[in-house]
């Protein structure tokens, strides 16, 4: 998978706020491309922000 696609996929996984996504995201913290690593860190932060509404919930 290309780095830009990984970056996008990690963002989507993080936006789910589903803790089950953690094992899918965490290995990308060690990715050789810096913006993929950053996307993984941000996605993990999103997972830990479970008390805030997901992006899709804001329009409800």
GIPE-V666727 format. One record per helix or strand. SS is the DSSP state (alpha for helix, beta for strand). FROM is the first residue (numbers start at 1). LEN is the number of residues. Records with the same first field share a line. If there is no record, write none. Layout:
SS: FROM-LEN / FROM-LEN
This chain:
alpha: 3-13 / 19-12 / 34-15 / 55-3
